[in-house]
């Protein structure tokens, strides 16, 4: 490659990379293609093209690009990790883990590969292994709020709720605008039966995302435990406004009506549950209990 082509290639790569970071993926792809027309043996260009294609949800094409990068340089750990990300998206979990392991064999300090491997292990319900990977990722990148959030989720799956809450607190300190963190923190408090704390968390989640029907539903569950039944019903109604087929909200609402001895309203809710799922044994049983008590 001549001096002019080398200068042009560097310029095209910088433009493609800048556009990628700005979220201008189609434009970035055009510059990648121009660059590879000049020289199709640039490993970084194939890797970047793969990342762009991945963002465009063109996973087969992304894999082709990462494989081309790895043909040129089998020790390019970024491409191994990125290939793992695509395989993760395609639910090819075992193959994804092999790619992350290869990336980490080449560079044990690559936090993104530890994080990707942790997410796959979490999906496979291998929570202890997942937790170790999140810990490693956080050793390398302690200011990554998403890793703290994911570590909290792994701890919650292991029923280590106090530790999970500490992780969510770390995530919130780094990124207080993530409603999912507040929601999951609320769930951990709910499991610990710390209802006032749970309520505060669900309220924070709903400030950030007023349309999160799961947060409305769990807020309703907290209010039931606090014996604030009218407010709980309002929450379950909000769930059903947002998601009219949310069986759990109908069931929860029916349970509140039973507490209030409003059995006709409870029956209507159980009827709705059974309309959505005729095989719901709990709804059938509780409906029969009400009817037998009225006969």
C-alpha positions as CSV (number, residue, x, y, z in Angstrom):
1,X,0.0,0.0,0.0
2,X,1.4,3.4,-1.0
3,X,1.7,6.4,1.3
4,X,-1.4,8.0,-0.1
5,X,-3.6,4.9,0.3
6,X,-2.2,4.4,3.8
7,X,-3.2,8.0,4.7
8,X,-6.6,7.5,3.1
9,X,-7.2,4.2,4.9
10,X,-6.4,5.8,8.3
11,X,-8.7,8.6,7.6
12,X,-11.6,6.3,6.6
13,X,-11.1,4.1,9.7
14,X,-11.2,7.2,12.0
15,X,-14.4,8.4,10.3
16,X,-16.0,4.9,10.5
17,X,-15.0,4.5,14.2
18,X,-16.3,8.0,15.1
19,X,-19.6,7.4,13.3
20,X,-19.9,4.0,15.1
21,X,-19.5,5.7,18.5
22,X,-22.1,8.3,17.5
23,X,-24.6,5.6,16.7
24,X,-24.5,6.4,12.9
25,X,-24.2,2.8,12.0
26,X,-25.2,2.8,8.3
27,X,-22.8,5.7,7.6
28,X,-20.1,3.9,9.5
29,X,-20.7,0.8,7.4
30,X,-20.2,2.8,4.2
31,X,-16.8,4.0,5.4
32,X,-15.8,0.5,6.5
33,X,-16.7,-0.8,3.0
34,X,-14.7,2.0,1.3
35,X,-11.7,1.2,3.5
36,X,-11.9,-2.5,2.7
37,X,-12.1,-1.8,-1.0
38,X,-8.6,-0.2,-0.6
39,X,-7.2,-3.0,1.5
40,X,-9.2,-6.0,2.6
41,X,-6.5,-7.3,4.9
42,X,-7.0,-4.8,7.7
43,X,-8.0,-6.7,10.8
44,X,-9.3,-3.7,12.7
45,X,-11.5,-2.8,9.8
46,X,-13.2,-6.2,9.6
47,X,-13.7,-6.2,13.4
48,X,-15.3,-2.7,13.2
49,X,-17.4,-3.8,10.3
50,X,-18.6,-6.7,12.4
51,X,-19.5,-4.4,15.3
52,X,-21.5,-2.2,13.0
53,X,-23.3,-5.1,11.4
54,X,-24.1,-6.4,14.9
55,X,-25.7,-3.1,15.8
56,X,-27.7,-3.3,12.6
57,X,-28.9,-6.7,13.8
58,X,-27.3,-8.3,10.8
59,X,-25.8,-11.2,12.8
60,X,-24.8,-13.6,10.0
61,X,-22.9,-10.8,8.2
62,X,-21.3,-9.7,11.5
63,X,-20.1,-13.3,12.1
64,X,-18.6,-13.4,8.6
65,X,-16.7,-10.1,9.3
66,X,-15.4,-11.4,12.7
67,X,-14.3,-14.7,11.1
68,X,-12.5,-12.7,8.4
69,X,-10.7,-10.7,11.1
70,X,-9.7,-13.9,12.9
71,X,-8.5,-15.5,9.6
72,X,-6.1,-12.5,9.3
73,X,-5.1,-12.6,13.0
74,X,-6.2,-15.6,15.2
75,X,-4.8,-13.8,18.3
76,X,-7.0,-10.7,17.9
77,X,-8.9,-11.0,21.2
78,X,-11.4,-8.2,20.4
79,X,-12.8,-10.2,17.5
80,X,-13.1,-13.3,19.6
81,X,-15.1,-11.4,22.3
82,X,-17.2,-9.7,19.7
83,X,-17.9,-13.0,18.0
84,X,-19.0,-14.3,21.4
85,X,-21.5,-11.4,21.6
86,X,-23.1,-12.3,18.3
87,X,-23.3,-16.0,19.2
88,X,-24.9,-15.0,22.6
89,X,-27.6,-13.0,20.7
90,X,-28.3,-16.1,18.6
91,X,-28.6,-18.2,21.7
92,X,-25.6,-20.3,20.7
93,X,-24.4,-20.2,24.3
94,X,-21.8,-22.9,24.4
95,X,-20.1,-21.5,21.3
96,X,-20.3,-18.0,22.8
97,X,-18.5,-19.2,26.0
98,X,-15.8,-20.8,23.9
99,X,-15.2,-17.5,22.1
100,X,-15.1,-15.5,25.4
101,X,-12.7,-18.1,26.8
102,X,-10.4,-17.7,23.8
103,X,-10.5,-13.9,24.1
104,X,-9.6,-14.2,27.8
105,X,-6.8,-16.8,27.1
106,X,-5.3,-14.1,24.8
107,X,-6.0,-11.2,27.2
108,X,-7.1,-12.0,30.8
109,X,-7.6,-8.3,31.5
110,X,-10.3,-7.8,28.8
111,X,-13.3,-6.9,31.0
112,X,-15.9,-7.0,28.2
113,X,-15.2,-10.7,27.6
114,X,-15.6,-11.4,31.3
115,X,-18.9,-9.5,31.2
116,X,-20.1,-11.3,28.1
117,X,-19.3,-14.7,29.6
118,X,-21.0,-13.8,32.8
119,X,-24.2,-12.9,31.0
120,X,-24.3,-16.2,29.1
121,X,-23.7,-18.2,32.3
122,X,-26.5,-16.2,34.0
123,X,-28.8,-17.1,31.2
124,X,-27.8,-20.7,31.6
125,X,-28.7,-20.4,35.3
126,X,-25.1,-21.1,36.3
127,X,-25.3,-18.3,38.8
128,X,-22.2,-19.2,40.9
129,X,-20.0,-19.2,37.8
130,X,-21.7,-16.1,36.5
131,X,-21.0,-14.3,39.8
132,X,-17.3,-15.1,39.6
133,X,-17.1,-13.6,36.1
134,X,-18.9,-10.5,37.1
135,X,-16.5,-10.1,40.0
136,X,-13.6,-10.4,37.6
137,X,-15.1,-7.8,35.2
138,X,-15.6,-5.4,38.1
139,X,-12.0,-5.8,39.3
140,X,-11.0,-4.6,35.9
141,X,-13.8,-2.0,35.4
142,X,-15.2,-1.0,38.8
143,X,-17.2,2.0,37.4
144,X,-19.3,-0.1,35.1
145,X,-22.9,0.4,36.4
146,X,-24.3,-2.4,34.3
147,X,-21.9,-5.0,35.7
148,X,-22.9,-4.0,39.3
149,X,-26.5,-4.3,38.2
150,X,-25.9,-7.8,36.7
151,X,-23.9,-8.9,39.7
152,X,-26.9,-7.9,41.9
153,X,-29.2,-10.0,39.8
154,X,-26.9,-13.0,40.1
155,X,-26.8,-12.6,43.9
156,X,-30.6,-12.3,44.0
157,X,-30.9,-15.6,42.1
158,X,-28.7,-17.1,44.8
159,X,-31.1,-15.6,47.4
160,X,-28.3,-13.4,48.7
161,X,-30.6,-10.4,48.8
162,X,-28.6,-8.2,51.2
163,X,-25.5,-8.5,49.0
164,X,-27.6,-7.9,45.9
165,X,-29.0,-4.6,47.4
166,X,-25.4,-3.4,48.0
167,X,-24.6,-4.1,44.3
168,X,-27.7,-2.2,43.2
169,X,-26.7,0.7,45.4
170,X,-23.3,0.8,43.6
171,X,-25.1,0.7,40.2
172,X,-27.5,3.5,41.3
173,X,-24.6,5.7,42.5
174,X,-23.0,5.3,39.0
175,X,-26.2,5.6,37.1
176,X,-29.3,6.7,39.1
177,X,-31.5,6.9,35.9
178,X,-31.8,3.1,35.3
179,X,-35.3,2.2,36.3
180,X,-34.5,-1.5,36.2
181,X,-31.9,-1.2,39.0
182,X,-34.5,0.5,41.3
183,X,-37.0,-2.2,40.3
184,X,-34.7,-5.1,41.1
185,X,-33.6,-3.5,44.3
186,X,-37.3,-3.2,45.3
187,X,-37.7,-6.9,44.5
188,X,-34.8,-7.8,46.9
189,X,-36.4,-5.7,49.7
190,X,-39.7,-7.4,48.9
191,X,-38.1,-10.8,49.4
192,X,-36.6,-9.6,52.7
193,X,-40.1,-8.4,53.7
194,X,-38.8,-4.9,54.1
195,X,-41.9,-3.4,52.6
196,X,-41.3,0.3,53.3
197,X,-37.9,0.1,51.6
198,X,-39.4,-1.9,48.7
199,X,-42.1,0.7,48.2
200,X,-39.5,3.5,48.0
201,X,-37.6,1.6,45.3
202,X,-40.7,0.9,43.2
203,X,-41.8,4.5,43.4
204,X,-38.3,5.5,42.2
205,X,-38.6,3.0,39.3
206,X,-42.0,4.4,38.3
207,X,-40.7,8.0,38.4
208,X,-38.2,6.9,35.7
209,X,-40.6,4.7,33.8
210,X,-44.2,5.3,34.5
211,X,-45.2,2.5,32.0
212,X,-43.4,-0.3,33.8
213,X,-46.3,-2.6,34.6
214,X,-44.1,-5.0,36.5
215,X,-43.2,-2.2,38.9
216,X,-46.9,-1.3,39.3
217,X,-47.7,-4.9,40.0
218,X,-45.0,-5.3,42.6
219,X,-45.8,-2.0,44.2
220,X,-49.4,-3.3,44.5
221,X,-48.0,-6.4,46.2
222,X,-46.1,-4.3,48.7
223,X,-49.2,-2.2,49.5
224,X,-51.2,-5.4,50.1
225,X,-48.6,-6.4,52.7
226,X,-48.9,-2.9,54.2
227,X,-52.7,-3.4,54.3
228,X,-53.2,-0.4,52.0
229,X,-55.8,-2.3,50.0
230,X,-57.4,0.5,48.0
231,X,-54.0,1.8,46.9
232,X,-53.1,-1.7,45.9
233,X,-56.2,-2.0,43.7
234,X,-55.2,1.2,42.0
235,X,-51.8,-0.3,41.2
236,X,-53.3,-3.5,39.8
237,X,-55.7,-1.4,37.7
238,X,-52.7,0.5,36.4
239,X,-51.1,-2.8,35.4
240,X,-54.2,-3.8,33.5
241,X,-54.4,-0.4,31.7
242,X,-50.9,-1.0,30.5
243,X,-51.2,-4.8,29.9
244,X,-54.9,-6.0,29.8
245,X,-53.7,-9.7,29.6
246,X,-51.7,-9.6,32.8
247,X,-53.2,-12.6,34.6
248,X,-51.2,-12.1,37.8
249,X,-52.6,-8.6,38.2
250,X,-56.2,-10.0,38.0
251,X,-55.3,-12.7,40.5
252,X,-53.7,-10.2,42.9
253,X,-56.7,-7.9,42.6
254,X,-59.0,-10.8,43.3
255,X,-57.0,-11.6,46.5
256,X,-57.5,-8.0,47.7
257,X,-61.2,-8.2,47.1
258,X,-61.3,-11.3,49.2
259,X,-59.6,-9.5,52.0
260,X,-62.2,-6.7,51.6
261,X,-65.0,-9.4,51.6
262,X,-66.1,-8.1,48.1
263,X,-66.6,-11.6,46.8
264,X,-68.5,-10.7,43.7
265,X,-65.7,-8.5,42.5
266,X,-63.2,-11.3,43.3
267,X,-65.2,-13.7,41.2
268,X,-65.1,-11.4,38.2
269,X,-61.3,-11.2,38.5
270,X,-60.9,-15.0,38.8
271,X,-63.2,-15.3,35.7
272,X,-60.9,-13.0,33.9
273,X,-57.8,-15.1,35.0
274,X,-59.6,-18.3,33.7
275,X,-60.6,-16.6,30.5
276,X,-56.9,-15.9,29.8
277,X,-55.8,-19.3,31.1
278,X,-58.5,-21.9,31.5
279,X,-56.0,-24.3,33.2
280,X,-55.1,-22.0,36.1
281,X,-55.6,-24.4,39.0
282,X,-55.2,-21.8,41.8
283,X,-57.8,-19.5,40.2
284,X,-60.2,-22.4,39.8
285,X,-59.7,-23.5,43.5
286,X,-60.2,-20.1,44.9
287,X,-63.3,-19.4,42.8
288,X,-64.8,-22.7,44.0
289,X,-64.1,-21.8,47.6
290,X,-66.0,-18.5,47.2
291,X,-68.9,-20.2,45.5
292,X,-69.1,-23.0,48.0
293,X,-69.0,-20.5,50.9
294,X,-72.0,-18.6,49.3
295,X,-74.2,-21.7,48.7
